[in-house]
Amino acid sequence: MKKTTFALMAMLAVSVSACTTAERDATTGGLVGAAIGGLATDSWGGAAVGGAVGAVSGVLIGKATRNGWCRYRDRNGRIYEARCR
């Protein structure tokens, strides 16, 4: 269980590099929550619940701590920074 959790975290961490700010916050929170939930309960159910709670928490905490600038993706897939909405 532990090896699978860490391998999944590493794979998803690499795929996060081009996401928008909210997507990165959710993914980071979800990964941390899944790791903690999986390690604490040693079950897939605990990892799933931890991931869901972590994703929601990641977005909320990220939004509260942001300094007013966010990364957005336009229709063509280009990423740019602007004031948060």
Phi, psi and omega in degrees: 000316183293318179296320179295318180298315181291323177295319178295319178297317180295319180295316180288329178296324178291325183283353183274350192300333184248020183272166176285174185299312181295322179295319177295318179299315180294317181293316179297314178298320179295319179295315180295316179297319179294320179295314180294315179297319179292318180288325182289321184257345183056040178215159178290327179297318177295323178293321180294315179294316178298322178294318179294314179295320180294322179296314179295316179296322180299318178293314182294316180291319178298320179292324182286332184259359182290148184268019177102352178245136181233160174258132180236160176243129179274183183299331182270002178090000179285142180257134179219161179253140177205171177301141179294146179272000000 
